[in-house]
Amino acid sequence: MASYASEVKKELTSLSIHPEHAKAELAAFLRMNGVLNYHDRMFSLDITTENPAIARRIFSLIKTAYRVEPLLIVSRKMKLKKNNQYLVRLQNHVKEILTNLEILAPDSGLITRIPKRIIDSREGAMSYLRGAFLASGSVNNPETSRYHLEIYSAYEDHNNDLLELMNHYFNLNAKTISRRRGYIVYLKEAEKIGDFLHVVGAVNAMLSFEDLRIMRDMRNSVNRLVNCDTANLKKTANAAAKQVEDIELIERKIGLENIPEKLQGIARLRLANPELSLKEIALQVPDGPISKSGANHRFAKLHEMAQKLEE
C-alpha cells in the first residue's frame, strides 16, 4: 500500500509543466539532488531516484526548459533490494544550464542560495517549493500519526531561503531545525500543511488530508467526551457507594428511624437507588425537590454522623 507522502508526490508529478515555471522547479531538483561530475574537461550531472514518476518529471523539466534530452538509465539496486534505480544524466550544455539556473557561478563555484528572481516571484516560489518537496520532502499520514511535513536541505543558507519562501508569501509558520547531516524546514500545524499542499499544486492530496484530519480530530473529540463521561460516571458511582456505606453503618448502629426526618428521607432514597446521580437524588427526595448543593449538604451530614459512630 502506497504511503500518503508517495500519493502526494504521485499527484505532483502528474501536473502539467508550464514552460515559464519549469526552470524554478528544475532548479530545486538539481540544487538538492544533483551530483555534478567533471571528467576529461567535461561536466555531467546525475540525478538519482527510486521513483520512476519523479525521474520522468526531471526528464520532462529539462527537455521543456532547455530543449535538451538527457539520458534515462534504469538499473537494479543491490541483490536484497527489489526497487529499480532511475538515473537521469545530463551530458550536454551542463555548465550553461547550471549557470542559467544560478546553481553554478561563472567561476564554476557552487551557489547554494535560492536565486532572487525566484524569491521575488510568487509563481516561481510555488514551483520551487514543489520541486524541493519532490526532491527531499515528506509528509506524515494525518490519520495514523502526528501532523508533520518537512523538507531536507544539505546547506543552511538554502534551508533558510526555503523557510523565507514558505513564510513570506504563504504565511505557513514554518520552523527549522538542524540535523546531524543537514537542516530541515518543517510544518506541524494541520491547517498549514493543508495550505502547503495547495500551494505546490497537490489539490486532491490536500482535500484528502483535510478529510482525514477532520475525521481524526472528530474521533479524538468523541474519545475525549467518552473518557470524560466515563470518569464522571466512575466518580458518581464511587460517591454513591460511599454514601450507601455511611447510611448502612448508621442503620446498623442506631437505625435510620432515629435520625432527623430530612436525613432519613434522603438516606432511604439512596439505599433504594444507588445508581442515581446527585442531581437525580435532589429532585426525588420526599421533601423536595432540592438543589444539588442541598442534597450534598445532607450526605455530608450523614457522613459526619457515620464517622462519629465509627469512633
Secondary structure, 3 states (H helix, E strand, C coil): CCCHHHHHHHHHHCCCCCHHHHHHHHHHHHHHHEEEEEECCEEEEEEEECCHHHHHHHHHHHHHHHCCCCEEEEEECCCCCCCEEEEEEECCCHHHHHHHCCCECCCCCECCCCCHHHHCCHHHHHHHHHHHHHHHEEECCCCCCCCCEEEEECCHHHHHHHHHHHHHCCCCCCEEEEECCEEEEEECCHHHHHHHHHHHCCHHHHHHHHHHHHHHHHHHHHHHHHHHHHHHHHHHHHHHHHHHHHHHHHHHHCCHHHCCHHHHHHHHHHHHCCCCCHHHHHHHCCCCCCCHHHHHHHHHHHHHHHHHHHC
